[in-house]
Amino acid sequence: MIKNLLASTLLFLSLGSFVFAQDVVQTRQYPKDYFRYPLDLPPSTAGSFGELRPNHFHAGLDFRTNQRDGYPVHAAADGFVSRLKVQFGGFGNAVYITHPNGFTTVYGHLQSFSPELAKLVHDYQVQQKNDLVDFNLLPMQVPVTKGQVIALSGHTGAVAGPHVHFEIRDTQTEQTINPQLFGLTVRDEISPVLGTACVYRFNDGPFNEKTQRQLLGVVGASGHYRLANPAVIDVSGNTGFGITAYDMNNTSANHNGVYSIELKVDGKTVFTFAVERFAFDQTHAINALIDYPEFLESGRFIQKCFVLPGSRITLYPQSINRGVVNFSDDSIHDVQYVVRDIAGNTSTLNLKVRSHSKTIHIVELFKMPGTFFPYDKDNQFSNDKIKVHIPVGNLYDSMNFTFTDLPKRPGAYSDTYQLGDRFDPINDSYDLWIKPDTTAPGWRADKAVIVNVDGDCIVGNYEDGYVKAQAKGFGSYYVKLDTEAPFIHPINITDGANMAAKHAIFVKIGDNLSGIKNYYGYIDGQWVLMHWDFKTRVLSYTFDDTIAHGKHTFKLDVTDQKDNTATFKADFYK
């Protein structure tokens, strides 16, 4: 039966067929000599395209900068600056350049912009009275030539150390594409390293934390791997496979992501994964690629070699029956993992499985506890206390949604409601409405938020008798009030301080629940531009020539998402 299945059910999930170019799986070709590297340094990477990160795929290449800031960052090709961004977290300072060949390059974590771009950013910040800005420029407003310096490298935003994050995007679709497919390669003669293999026995049910797993230790090196304890693995019925793997290159000791994984059964490819390109609204589908329950329990990234039925990410160019293999013919079969990096270095793992025929017992999901939610439908659950609405496309597999009413927690304005199972990932978000106890002492509708038991806050609004918000995962939720103002901790300024020898004012700000919404600094009643650093949470104002010698008054207002405001005020001398 399995041989007939492999021969007759080859389905291509991408728009077209895929090809092997120098042993690299890709669906199309890209110009190889058009773009240059963004740095005049020997190319070395700290992060690869499509690398597995918590809740997302890495969207570009991280070019190393010798653990230093301040290297010139060059435009990868002729074009025009189309977008500028200053972000708290994320890319930090970023430049987007649109090119006439249909692609856009992105440069992130920059220390500073070129003078022309810096003036545009500063003027827009002043106009918006906000240092966090994200705005588009007119076509050809700022043309650039290939190699032109557009910024200096840094480590702004959500980043551990200095480097340049570099992306190439399809301008029309905004899909991000692996830059190494454009010829921006990194020296790599090292084959991927394989870790733990896994066999999943579905027993005719959906994939979830109850799916039977058999973890298999793997040993080997230099591309050749085998089971640590060689044995024939018994399988029966619908079966899936998975593997842990990472890659390295000659320029760095970093453990990066692999480019592709193929699963072969009896020599036929039944599943292919390749990090060629993807859309940003698909990035959370990493939780459909990996064994999400195993990741939550152990932190281990097992990449499943089968596709969940609700996953639509474009990193699966090919599969047969979504990579799920039905073993039912009382035979021994050869299973092979083929793992490649983008340079074509290959590692393989071979194992044998013994198939057993059996009587198929269909698992009737609607008879299991909870409310059956099909992955391909719009799903809703409600009672007199909560409402849940999950739009179609947000579930990767069918599930049984469970609801449990738990006791009220101290300081809460509702019971705690356990919704679903934390092991079931959500692609985007769902509507969550909770009816609060408005008769409880101190109730204020304008301060109501929804929080989970881990302390994460979802800012929403009180409307029609419910606190309404967008939740991004299942778990235990309840209503709480945020009535506490943000904190302001001055670092180098006090009332009456002499700041003549200081180049800047530093204060640390933060919030205990809903998060910072805005902050406004003033000197002598005039608004001044302040910058908030993601890593230190320090807000700073750098003195300029407008601050004359003498006495001045500094004032800072910080407001959170529920409009609680804190104010700090101090006179100082310059």
N, C-alpha and C positions, 0 to 999 in steps of 0.2 A: 504493500500500500504506500509506504513512504517513497519508493522509487517512482511510482506513478505521480504522487503528489509533487515531487521535485521536478519531474519532467513537464508537468502540465500547468502548474499554477504560478509561473514566474510573472510577478506583477511589478511594474515600475511605478514608484510613487512620485517621482519627479515628473516635470512636464515633458522631458525627453529622456533618451537613453544616456547612460553614463559611459565614460571611456577611461582607459588606463593610459595616462601619459607619463612615460618613464616610471611605471609602477605606481603612479599617484592617481587616485580616483578623483575625477572631476567631471562636471556636467557640461562645461564649456571652456573655451580658451580665452586668455587674457593677454593684453599687450605686454611684452617682456622688457622692452627697452624704453618705455615712456617715462617712468617715474625714477627718481633718484632717492637715495637714502636721506632721511631728514637731518642727519648729523654727519660731520666730517670726521668720524671716528670709525675704526674697524668695527663692523656690525657685530654686536653682541646683544643677546636678548635675555631679559629676566622673566618674561612671560610670553607664552605663545598664543596664537589665534585659536579661539574655541576652547581654550583651557578650562577645565572644570573649576568653578568657583561656587561658594554657597549661594544658591538661588539664581545664578546666572552663568552664562558662558562669557569668557573673556573676549572682548570684541575687537582686539587689535594685537599689535606687537608692542612689547615694552622694550625699547632700546636703552641699554645701560649707558650711564654717563660717568663711569669711574667713581661712583659714589660722591659726585660733586654737582653743584649747580653752576649755571652760567655759560654753558656751551652754546654757540650760535645754532639756532634751529632754522633750517632752510626749506623753502618751498620745494615740494617734490617735482613740480612741473609748472609750466606757464598756466596762468588762470587769473582768477580774481578772488579776493577775500569776500566770502558770502555771509559769514556769521562770526560773531565774537561772543565769548561767554566768560563770565566770572561766577563761579559756582562754589557754594559752601559744600564741601565734600565733592564726590564725583571727580570730574576732570580738573577742578580748580580753575586756572586760567587756560582757555582753549581758543584755538584759531581753526576755522573751517575755510578751505580753499576749493572752489569749484573750477573744474578743468573742462576744456572744450571737447574732450573725448568721452564725456558722459559719466565721469567719476568725480567724486569729491574726497579730498584728503582732510584728515582731522589730526590735530596736534594738541596733546593734553598735558597737564601738570606743569605748565610753563611758569618760570619764575617771573618773567615780565614780557611785555609786548615790545615790538619795535616802536620807535618814537611816533610814527604816524598812526599806528594802531592804538598805542597807549593814549594819544589825545582823543581819538574817537571814543574809546572806552570811558575815559574820564569825563568827557562832555556828557555822555549818556548817563553816567552815574549821577552827575550833578543834576541833570534834567529830571531823573527819576527819584532823586534823593535816596539812593540805595546803592551800596557797593556791589550787590549781587545782581548782575544784569545778564541778559541773553537776548541778543537782537540781530536782525538780518541787515545786510548792506545791499545797496542797489547793485545790479550787475555792472561790472567794470568801474564801480566807484573807487575801488582800490585794486588796480591791476598789479600782478606780481609776475616775475619771471623765474624760470627754473633756477634754483640755487640761491635766490634772494633770501637774505636773513629776515625772518618775520618775528622772531622772538628769541629769548634765552631760555635754556632748559632749567627745570627746577623740580620741586616736589610739592606743589600746591594741590589742595583737594584731598581726597581720600586715598592716600598713598603712603607706603611705609618708608620709601627712600627715593633719592633722586633718580629720575629716568624720564624719557619721552614716550608717552603713549601715542602710537601712530595707527591710524585707520585709513582704509580705502573703502569708500561707500559707492554704491550705485546711486547716482544723483537723482534719478527718477523714482526708484523704489525705496531708497534709503537703506537697502540691505547692506550690511557690512560684509566685506569679502577678504579672504586670507591674503595679506600683502605678499606673501612668498610666492603666490601663484603669478604675480606680476614680475617675478625675477629679483625681488628684494630678499634674497636668500641669506642664510646664515650658515657658516661652515658647520657641517654635521656629518660625521662618519660613525655615529654611535647608534646602534639599534635600540628600539624601545625596550624597556624593562617590564616584564610581566610578573604579576604578583599572585593573587588568589583567583582561582576559577570558581564558578558557581553553577550548579544545576538546579533549575526550578521545576518542580512538579506541580502542575496547576490543578490536577484532579477535577478538571472541567469547570473550575470556578475562575473568577477574575483574579488579576494580580493584586495582592495586598500584603499586609504584614503577616497574615496567616498562611500565605503560600509556603509550601514546604521547600526549604533550601538545603542544599548539600554543598558546603564549602570545601574546596580541594586545594591543598597546598601545592605550590609550584616551585620548581628549582631549575636552574640553568643560567646561561649567560651567552653573550655574543649572538643573540638572535635565535638560539635553540633552547627550547624549554620542554620540560616534561613534568608529570605529576610527581610530587615528592614520594608518594606511596602508590606506585603504579598498580592499577586495578581496572577491571572492566566495570563500568558504572551501570547499574540496573535502572532502566527507564520504562515508562509505560504511558501511553496516551499523550496528551498535549504537554510539551516540555519546552523549556527555554534555557538559555545559557547566558552567562555573564563573565566578566573578567575585570581585574584591576590592572592598570598599566600606566606607566609614565614614560616620558622621553627626556633625553638630555642632548646637548650639542657640544661641539668642541670649544665653544667660547665661554661656557658658563657651567657652574655646578648646580644650577637650579633644576628642579624637577618640573618639567613642563608637560603639557597635554600631548597626546598622540594625535596624528592626523586622521588615520582611518582604522577601522576594525571590520574585518570580514569574518563571517562564520560560514564554514563549509561543512556539509554533511555528505559523505560518500563522494567527495570531490566537487559537488555542486554548491555554489554560493547561495545561501538562503537569507542572508542579511548583510547589509553594508551600511556603515556609518562613516561619514567623512566631513571634516570641518572646512568646507569650501566657502559657504556663505549662509547668512541667516538674517532674519528681520528682528528688530528689537522687541516687537511685541511677542516674539516666540522665545525670548531668552529664559523665561522662567520654566520652559519645558525641559530644562536640564533635570528637573525633578521627575520628569517622566522617563528620561534616558537612564538616570542612575537608579539603583535600588534605594528608593527614598527611605523606606522604613529602616533599612540597614544603616544608612547614613545617619539618621537621627539617633540610632542606638549606639553606633560605634565610631561615627565620623569617617567611615571608609567609603570611598567612591568606587562602587562596583558598577561598571557600565553594562547595562542589560543589552544583550544581542537580540532583542526583539522589540517591537514597537507597540506601545499601548494604543488601543483603538482610537482614543481621543486626541492623540498627539499629532500635530500637523507641522512640526518643524521641518525645515528643508535640509536638515543634516542627514536624512535617510534617503539616499538616492535610489535604493533598490531593496526589495525584500520579497520573499515567498511566504504567503500566509502570515505577514508581519514578523517573520522570523520564528514563529511558534511551530515546532515540529511535532507531528502526530506519529508517535512510535507505536505500532500495533502488529508487527509482522513476525515476531519470534526470531529475529536475526541480530547479528552483531553489525554495528555501523561505525564508521570512522567519522569523528568530529574534529575539525581543525579550526583554530583561531589564527588569523593572519593579521598582524598589527604592524602598521607602517607609520613612519614619520614623513614629513613632507619632502624630505630629501630622497625618499625611496628605500631607506634602511628598513629592514623587515625582521620581525620576530614571529615565530610560530610556536604553537602548542598543539600537540596531537593527543587525543584520548579516544578510547573505544567505549561504546555504550552497547548494552545488551537490551534489545527491545523485547517487550512481553505483550502479548495480546491480552485483552481483558474485555469484560462487559462494561460498556460506557454507562456511568451513572450521572445523569444530568443534575447539577446543583441548581435547585430552584431558588433563585435569589429572593423572590417575593415572599418566600416562607421563612426567611431568616429574620432575626430581630431588626427592627427599624423600618424606615420607609425607603423603598427601592427608588434610587435615582439613576436613570440611564444616562450614560455619558453624552449621548447625542440628542438630548432633550433639554428644554427649559424646565428647571426643577424648583419647586416651592414647598415650604413646610411652614405651618403656622398653628398657634393655639392662642389662648387668651393672654399669653405673656410675651411671646416673641413672634417674629416673622423672619423667614429666611428665603431669599430668592437667589438662585444660582443661574445666571444666564447660560444658554447653550454655548459650548466651546470651552468652558472652564474646568470640566472634569476630564481627566485622561482615561478613566475607566469607570464602568458602572460601579455603584457602591450602595450600601444600605446605610442611610443617614439615621443616626440615633440621636435622641434628645434625653438629657437627664437634668432634672431640677435639683440643684444642690443648695445647701443652707446659705443664708446671707452672710457675707464676710463683714468684718468690722469696717465701718465707714461707708458701706455700700448703700445704694438706693434701689437695689433690686436683689433678687436671689442670684446665685451664680448658675449659669446655664452651660452644661457641657454639650457642645454641638459637634456631632460627627466624631471623626477619629483623626487625631493629629498626624497619623501616618498616611492619610490621603491628601496628596498635594493639590493645590488650586493653581490654575494657570495665571489668573489675574486677580479678581476680587469678587465678592458677592455682597448683596444687600443684607444688612443685619439690622433689624429693628427690635429694641427691647423696651417693654413698658416699665417705667420706673415707679417707685412708690412716692408719689407726689405729696402724700400726707405726712411723710417723715419730717422731723424737725430740721430746719435749715435748707429745705429744698429750694433750688434755684435752677430754673430751666435753662437760663443762658450760660450756666457753668457746667452743664452735664456733658460727660464724655463716656465712652465705652472703653473698658480696659479688660485685659485678660489676666489670668492668674500669674503670669510671668512678669507683669508690671508694664507691658506694652500698652500704649494708649492709642485709641482710634478717635480722632476728632470728628464729631458729627454735630447734628442739630436736633433740637427738640421740636417735634411737629406732629400734629394729629394724635397726641397722647403717647408718642414713642420717641425714644432717642434713636436717631437714624444715622448709620455710618456704613463705611465700606470695609469689610474684613478681608484679609488676605490669606487666612488659613483657618482651619478648624481648631477648636480648643474650648476653654472655659472662659466665659465672658460675663461681665456684670456692669452696672451703671455706677459711676462715681462722679463727684463734683471736683472741679479744679477751681479753687478759690484762692490759691496761693500765688503770689506774684513771683516773677523771676528773681534770681539773685544777681547782685552786682558786687563783685569783690575788687576794690581798687588795688592795683599792684604797685604803682610808683607815684601816686598822687594822693595827697591829703589836703584838707582845708588849710590854706595858708602856706602851702608848699612853695619852695623856690625851685622852679623848673628851668632855670637859665642854662644849666649844663645838660639838660635832657633833650633828646631829639624827638621824643614821642611820649604820648600818654598811653598807658596800658591798664586795662581792666579785664577781669574775667567775668563772663556772664553765663547763665544757664537757666534751666527751668526744670521743675521736679516732675512734670506730668505731660501737659499737652504740647510743649515745645515752643521755642522762640518764633514769633511771627515777624517782628520788626524791631529795629533799634535806631534811635536818632540822637546824634551828638550835636551839641551847640557850644560855641565859644562866644561869649558876650552877646548871646541871643541869636547868633548867626549859625545856620546849619553848617556842619563840617563833615567831610567824607571820612568814615571810619571803616576799617577792614577787620573782618572776623575770620580767624584762622581755625580750620576744621580740627587740626590735631591737638592744639593747645586750648581751644575754646577761648582764646584771648582776643579781645577787641582792642584795636589800636588806632590812634590818630597821630600822624606824623606832622610836626610843626612845619609851616612854610613861611614865606616872607611876609604874609599878611598879619602875622602875630607880632605886634610891636613890643618893645620893652615896656614893662610896667605891670600893673595889676589886671588880671582877667578872671572871668568866671566860666568854669566848665560845667556843663550839665549833660546828663545822659538819661534818656528814657528808654526802657526796654519793656516790650509787651509780648505776652504769650498768645497762643492760639485762641484762648477764651477771654482775651482782652483784660487780663490782669496786668497791671503796669507797676514797674518799680522805677524809682528816680534816684539818681546820685548827683550831688551838686557839691562843688568845691571851688573856692577862690584859689588862684595861684599867681605867682610872679614869674615873669620871663625876663 
